[in-house]
Amino acid sequence: MDNTILIIAGIAIGAIIGFVIAKVLEKNNASKLIKGAKKSAASILKEANVEGEGIKKDKILQAKEKFLELKAEHEKVILSRDKKMADTEKRIRDKESQVSSELSKNKKLNSDIEEKVKDYNHRLDVLEKKQEELDRLHKSQVEQLEVISSLSAEEAKSQLVESLKGEAKSEAMSYVQDKMEEAKLTAQQDAKKIIINTIQRIGTEEAVDNCVSVFNIESDDVKGRIIGREGRNIRAIEAATGVEIIVDDTPEAIILSCFDSVRREVARLSLHKLVTDGRIHPARIEEVVQKTTKQIEQEIIEVGKRTVIDLGIHGLHPELIKMVGRMKYRSSYGQNLLQHSREVAKLCGVMAAELGLNPKLAKRAGLLHDIGKVPDAEADMETPHAILGMQWAEKYGEKDEVCNAIGAHHDEIEMKSLLSPIIQVCDAISGARPGARRQVLDSYIQRLKDLEEIAFGFNGVKKAYAIQAGRELRVIVESEKVSDQNAADLSFSISQKIQTDMTYPGQVKVTVIRETRAVNIAK
């Protein structure tokens, strides 16, 4: 028991001693920490003071530099103001000196003007006195003359005027008579001279239009492809173009026959495209013919544009340009219409220049004088081509002189300007020269046109082509409007109409073609 108490007491004493020792150690550590913190605080304060001094010095330096900069800028501003003020003062002094010099000049001028005014006034006084003296002397002389001649001044003046009138009238009549006689003697000679000079300055060509074209091919094998099975390709081409295709023994050539040069050209270009492409069948033929027709229409416009540019004509309406291009594919008595119109335009320009008129206006009228020969519709063909051309020119804004020249070049209306007889004379010069025209060809072409017009006079006719030199009329009808029985009746009616209304050599075969097609598209 006593040992246990001793042990407990020893443990308690040991715990107390350990607690005391721990407290002492803790106190020592705390004092050390306090000393370290104080030391750190002192060092921090020292560093802060050093850094603050550095910042203070930097700010002071920056403030001094800013002050110096502001001071320099202020000095610059002050210097520039002083310079401007000095310049302004200098200009003011210059202006003052200039004004003073001007004032001195003005004073001098005023004094000179005053002296001249005085001098002029003095001279005016002298002149007035002299004029009064002259009037007095003139009056006394007139009085003396009246006493001598026993006539008043007015009576003498009237007698003098009458004598001068009679003398001037007789001299004028004599002069006019002399000039009239001289004009009669030289007018015909001058006119011939102008016409001959005009003709000599224009290069002309012979008429070369015909009714056939030759289409050259590489080999005779191509002929068989063009003919097609049982001639279906040739029939398709003839039906689409209205041109007769002649395939004979001529090697490497096919002849295209038609009086209409536009159709011939369409057929020739279409054959060229078909042979080049190699696909020749009825459907392809119709497609190529349609495309070629559009191509020819575009070429007509280009030909018209080139023609007006070559002749130096400006501001022509697009429709008139198109008509000029269409003249390339028309002929008048075998003479190409465009070539004839260009020739007339050049002749008119030369002749107008010789006569002192406007050559550009004369060229314009000369080029357009025959546009009535290329009508758009069949109804226009009933109007004389000169009147039709004049109506078109008026419609598309041409000048009155040009319109009158077009309408009067065949004496169908009255000529109202000097331009009209010039166009008439130049048209006659171009058409009457040797080799210009062939009457037989024109009458032949007119007969073929009349044949086609008779066919178009019947209902249901879609196309009509005169082929075989007018010995056959091929008529294509619309299958919806004409039946097979009606086709036979139509053929008979057309033949009777031709027999009644036309005069022709031999006989004319009338062929009516009726074709039915059924077309569907697979989508």
Sequence and secondary structure as in RCSB ss.txt:
>XXXX:A:sequence
MDNTILIIAGIAIGAIIGFVIAKVLEKNNASKLIKGAKKSAASILKEANVEGEGIKKDKILQAKEKFLELKAEHE
KVILSRDKKMADTEKRIRDKESQVSSELSKNKKLNSDIEEKVKDYNHRLDVLEKKQEELDRLHKSQVEQLEVISS
LSAEEAKSQLVESLKGEAKSEAMSYVQDKMEEAKLTAQQDAKKIIINTIQRIGTEEAVDNCVSVFNIESDDVKGR
IIGREGRNIRAIEAATGVEIIVDDTPEAIILSCFDSVRREVARLSLHKLVTDGRIHPARIEEVVQKTTKQIEQEI
IEVGKRTVIDLGIHGLHPELIKMVGRMKYRSSYGQNLLQHSREVAKLCGVMAAELGLNPKLAKRAGLLHDIGKVP
DAEADMETPHAILGMQWAEKYGEKDEVCNAIGAHHDEIEMKSLLSPIIQVCDAISGARPGARRQVLDSYIQRLKD
LEEIAFGFNGVKKAYAIQAGRELRVIVESEKVSDQNAADLSFSISQKIQTDMTYPGQVKVTVIRETRAVNIAK
>XXXX:A:secstr
 HHHHHHHHHHHHHHHHHHHHHHHHHHHHHHHHHHHHHHHHHHHHHHHHHHHHHHHHHHHHHHHHHHHHHHHHHH
HHHHHHHHHHHHHHHHHHHHHHHHHHHHHHHHHHHHHHHHHHHHHHHHHHHHHHHHHHHHHHHHHHHHHHHHHHS
  HHHHHHHHHHHHHHHHHHHHHHHHHHHHHHHHHHHHHHHHHHHHHHHHTS        SEEEEE S THHHHH
HH GGGHHHHHHHHHH  EEE  S TTEEEEE S HHHHHHHHHHHHHHHHH   SHHHHHHHHHHHHHHHHHHH
HHHHHHHHHHTT  S  HHHHHHHHHGGG EETTEEHHHHHHHHHHHHHHHHHHTTS HHHHHHHHHHTTGGGS 
SSGGGGGS HHHHHHHHHHHTT  HHHHHHHHHTTTSS   STHHHHHHHHHHHHHHSTTS  HHHHHHHHHHHH
HHHHHHTSTTEEEEEEEGGGTEEEEEE TTT  HHHHHHHHHHHHHHHHHH   SS  EEEEEE         
